[in-house]
């Protein structure tokens, strides 16, 4: 499945699987940091197009990325998202990152919930956050941190491992938002 064909499905899946309760501005119902100080960072505060560098994307995909584009920027309450085309225009979308609230607490509960929705091909992999899951059928990686879930999708050149690439991008993005 090509990345650009699965982008909308991935967005819908991420919103269903990764979003916790929050308001229209992307604020959680109650969010307190481990130090007890209320955190003010909301999804609206995150510019997903700044979470990955061109070098990271090229290393993960084998493609030089063009400028990142946020396709949902004007939608109130939308998850933070960015998509990068190839610089030369040969690939519609070489990488995508989406950030939403991390509502899943552990892999087994997440997997059961996803399977109830008909999503198969889910496996846990070593990666960032509390747990990282690969959704094989959608060529998607979701990394669940303490507050945020980062979802990445890549279109990799032949010889480049898309799961390893998407996991590396998820790690970089999650480190920058958590």
LINBEL-V170099 format. One record per residue. N is the residue number from 1. RES is the residue in one small letter. PHI is phi in degrees with one decimal (NA if undefined). PSI is psi in whole degrees, 0 to 359 (none if undefined). D_FIRST is the distance of its C-alpha to the first C-alpha in whole Angstrom. Layout:
BEGIN
N RES PHI PSI D_FIRST
N RES PHI PSI D_FIRST
END
This chain:
BEGIN
1 x NA 129 0
2 x -74.5 146 4
3 x -58.1 316 6
4 x -66.9 335 9
5 x -76.8 333 7
6 x -99.2 0 7
7 x -58.5 312 10
8 x -65.7 317 13
9 x -62.1 320 11
10 x -64.6 319 12
11 x -62.3 313 15
12 x -61.9 315 16
13 x -62.4 317 16
14 x -64.5 319 17
15 x -64.1 319 20
16 x -70.5 320 21
17 x -89.1 329 21
18 x -108.2 348 22
19 x -84.2 136 25
20 x -98.1 189 28
21 x -74.9 138 31
22 x -164.6 177 32
23 x -101.4 187 33
24 x -65.3 336 32
25 x -88.1 6 33
26 x 80.8 24 30
27 x -94.3 136 33
28 x -69.5 158 34
29 x -57.9 314 36
30 x -150.8 120 38
31 x -134.1 121 37
32 x -128.9 136 39
33 x -72.8 170 39
34 x -63.3 339 40
35 x -84.8 357 43
36 x 89.3 358 44
37 x -90.9 130 44
38 x -64.8 132 41
39 x -86.9 141 38
40 x -102.0 353 38
41 x -69.4 125 34
42 x -119.1 171 32
43 x -60.4 326 29
44 x -65.6 338 30
45 x -81.0 348 32
46 x -95.6 124 29
47 x -99.0 98 27
48 x -60.0 335 24
49 x -72.7 352 24
50 x -102.1 2 26
51 x -82.1 341 25
52 x -130.4 146 23
53 x -96.6 161 25
54 x -59.7 321 24
55 x -63.8 319 25
56 x -64.2 317 23
57 x -65.8 316 19
58 x -62.7 318 20
59 x -63.4 322 21
60 x -78.3 332 18
61 x -115.9 336 15
62 x 86.9 358 18
63 x -110.8 145 18
64 x -79.8 123 21
65 x -83.8 150 20
66 x -84.2 193 21
67 x -68.2 140 23
68 x -71.2 147 21
69 x -129.4 133 21
70 x -97.3 104 22
71 x -76.5 352 20
72 x -121.7 17 22
73 x -55.2 323 25
74 x -87.0 1 28
75 x -94.4 116 27
76 x -61.9 131 29
77 x 80.5 3 29
78 x -71.8 153 25
79 x -63.8 152 23
80 x -70.6 132 23
81 x -148.0 150 20
82 x -151.1 144 19
83 x -129.5 140 17
84 x -117.9 123 17
85 x -81.0 170 16
86 x -72.9 148 17
87 x -61.1 325 21
88 x -89.0 0 21
89 x 80.6 5 18
90 x -75.2 338 16
91 x -129.8 128 13
92 x -56.6 317 13
93 x -148.6 115 12
94 x -93.3 336 13
95 x -152.0 150 14
96 x -143.6 140 15
97 x -130.7 141 17
98 x -135.8 139 19
99 x -123.3 129 22
100 x -140.1 180 24
101 x -69.9 143 26
102 x -90.0 97 26
103 x -92.4 337 27
104 x -78.2 130 26
105 x -93.1 332 29
106 x -150.3 162 28
107 x -62.6 316 25
108 x -62.4 316 26
109 x -63.2 318 27
110 x -61.1 311 23
111 x -61.6 316 22
112 x -62.5 316 24
113 x -62.9 318 23
114 x -67.0 318 20
115 x -64.7 327 20
116 x -63.6 332 23
117 x -87.5 3 20
118 x 89.5 8 18
119 x -86.8 126 15
120 x -120.3 180 15
121 x 72.5 35 14
122 x -102.1 132 16
123 x -145.1 152 18
124 x -87.5 141 21
125 x -131.3 160 21
126 x -65.0 132 24
127 x -175.6 190 23
128 x -76.2 167 25
129 x 77.0 195 27
130 x -67.8 322 28
131 x -160.1 157 25
132 x -130.0 132 21
133 x -121.3 145 18
134 x -109.5 131 15
135 x -105.1 92 12
136 x -53.8 313 10
137 x -63.2 335 8
138 x -106.9 0 7
139 x 51.8 52 8
140 x -129.6 145 11
141 x -118.7 134 15
142 x -124.3 122 18
143 x -112.4 124 21
144 x -102.5 112 24
145 x -92.0 196 27
146 x -69.5 320 31
147 x -114.3 323 30
148 x -117.2 154 27
149 x -110.6 130 23
150 x -112.3 127 21
151 x -113.2 132 17
152 x -129.1 148 15
153 x -137.5 142 11
154 x -135.8 155 11
155 x -111.3 110 9
156 x -101.7 143 12
157 x -63.8 156 14
158 x -53.2 137 14
159 x 89.9 353 17
160 x -107.3 128 16
161 x -75.4 113 15
162 x -66.0 327 12
163 x -68.9 314 14
164 x -62.3 319 17
165 x -64.8 313 16
166 x -65.6 324 15
167 x -66.5 318 18
168 x -61.9 319 20
169 x -68.4 321 20
170 x -61.9 319 20
171 x -62.3 312 23
172 x -61.8 314 24
173 x -67.3 317 24
174 x -64.3 321 25
175 x -60.9 327 28
176 x -82.0 338 29
177 x -99.3 334 29
178 x -75.8 none 30
END
